[in-house]
Amino acid sequence: MRPVLYMVIPCFNEEDVLNITAPMFLGKLTSLTEKGKISADSRILFVDDGSRDGTWEIIKELSRKSPFISGISLSRNKGHQNALLAGLTEAADKCDITVSIDCDGQDDIDAVDRMIDEYLNGSEIVYGVRSSRKTDSILKRGTARLFYKLMSFMGVETVYDHADYRLVSSKVLKSFSDFKEVNIFLRGMFPLVGFRSTSVYYERRERLGGKSKYSPAKMLALALDGITSLSVKPIRIITLFGCVVALLSFVGILWSVIVQLTGNSVAGWASLTSILCFLGGVQLISLGIIGEYIGKIYLETKNRPRFIIAEKTEDEKK
């Protein structure tokens, strides 16, 4: 039996590229259907993440023109991860498999064929992984490498050079629905679900239009969310560092007592000031990291919805 596929595509201010990439996605859906790889009930689901341009109007127009395209619009911008989760949640009960892909056309759409082949061979999650970073600048390659190494060091399980281009079965999505946290990092959460997984490799291209929405600041924020949502290693590092500082302080106290008893003490404000500044800096950094975790706990206890769907194209078709 051919699986029902939903392609979930989050969009934020993508009016410059949407009319270029939407026909590509629809063409791939048609091709897969004609080859007999997927059911004719398969669809493309665009998720408008509170765009401030004409993105939602374009999605509605695409939906009116094609019965294979639908869309949902979030009530406000909730970020890429929540927008993607909204689309996956919306599609979970309507399909057998989902493929999440960005709207900019950089990810090779032809890799979907191999993803479906791997699913038919028994894999429940298939990660789309970049085979190289030739299209990236030196700065972006360096920061990406640092990003994955940092995540690994902090104990967050991720697939190197994998973003959010992946195939996920409905079985996995139903199990994933048990993850109720508000602070989400999907790249690190799907490996936690388990199930049989594999990867397919592809070459990433330049954007077909518009500008990248991921600035270095957003990448840093994403890394911070990933670490604090999935790892307590920073807290343990603070504890270990505190033990080391306490040990050194104890040695320093012994040294100062011995110096005082031998009558060799010399007044010196520079060393005292340096020690106080060092310890003050360590304390502030430690409080900042601990505060980040407390802030996450605060948000989780509120149990607010991760997204709110304001409008659906399906409502217009009824």
C-alpha angles and dihedrals in degrees: 000000000000114000123240109240127202116191106208113203121180115207133192119175092336101144091122094059107023097085089051100048101034092072088050092055092045091048091053091048090051092047093051091049093050091049089054094241096120138025123266086239090071117122146188115238118196118196116204107208097205095292118193095208132058096291096115093047089053091049091051091050092049089050092051091052097046131037088206094065126074135162145197127205123211118223091240141352108294100167133262096284095052092043090053091047090051090055094046091048091049092050099040097091095039103056148035096228138014130204115200116203136162121254097233097082095237095119114079105252091199089069087075089076091059091044091056090047089055090048091052087050091059108274116134095191124035117186121209105221127188112241092205143355099227093131093056126090119248090254094052092046090051095047092046091052090048090048095056094041090050092049091049093048091051091053099254111143110225138152109249114247092005118126119171101306102117146128115235126182123228088245090062093044092053090052090044090058088074089069101092102173119128096213103070135181106178096190089063098034101057093059087055092059091064122203124134112307140175140170137241121202128222143164116255119221136206118277112276091218145342126031132294113265093206109089121178088260091055091047089053091048090049091052091048091050091048094050098044093043097050109022139051092189094110089060090050091049089053090051092049092046090049090054091051092049090047090052092049090047090053090051089049091053091051090049093050092049092050092048091049093049093049091050095239098117117134124191111242126167096183096066092043093049092048092052093047092049091048094049091043091053092048091050094050093048090047092049089049093054092044089047090054090057092045089051090053090050089050092054092046093052091054088061092204118172114271091223141358121216109220100179142007130201088220089067089063092051094055 
